[in-house]
Amino acid sequence: MQDKKPSDSVTVLTDLVLPGETNPLNNLFGGELLARIDRAASITARRHSRRICVTASVNHVAFNRAIPLGAVVTIEARVSRTFTSSMEIVSDVWTEDRETGIKNSVGQAIYTFVAVDDTGRPVEVPQVVPETEEDKKRFEAALRRKQLSLILAGKMKPADATELKALFAVE
């Protein structure tokens, strides 16, 4: 199985916020944004693995700014790290000022997808090779997040989480 770069599967979705997608304050519903992020991340996971992919978890979501009615919203999803059958996908969310075209970061989400065969059984995915400095930071952070999740689920002993422990090592 050949390794891939994050840029091989990046997905960019751009859309407009319409009246039926807003709350009483005329801002995009959070659930609507989550659905858009899930779609972008799903496409990225499928492009990376070339397999059916299912959402395994939503690991982190940050809504940093409200997204108003009529705003242009862009979501960029990239594979940050792969494990045996799973892929961590980081999605960055921006709005674009209609007058100036300036993009403003409004949020981020981290999802985990699992590649499966036609019977729903997990299958191996290609490893991802980070390209940019940001890709490298996200790649390293993904392992710490995975270790933390395993500890919280009781599937890993804290003493075995070497990458996570390194954050707290006193030199």
Secondary structure, DSSP 8 states (H G I E B T S, - for coil): ---B-GGGT-EEEEEE--GGGB-TTSBB-HHHHHHHHHHHHHHHHHHHHSSEEEEEEEEEEEE-S--BTT-EEEEEEEEEEE-SSEEEEEEEEEEE-TTT--EEEEEEEEEEEEEE-TTS-B-----B---SHHHHHHHHHHHHHHHHHHHHTTSS-GGG-HHHHHTT---
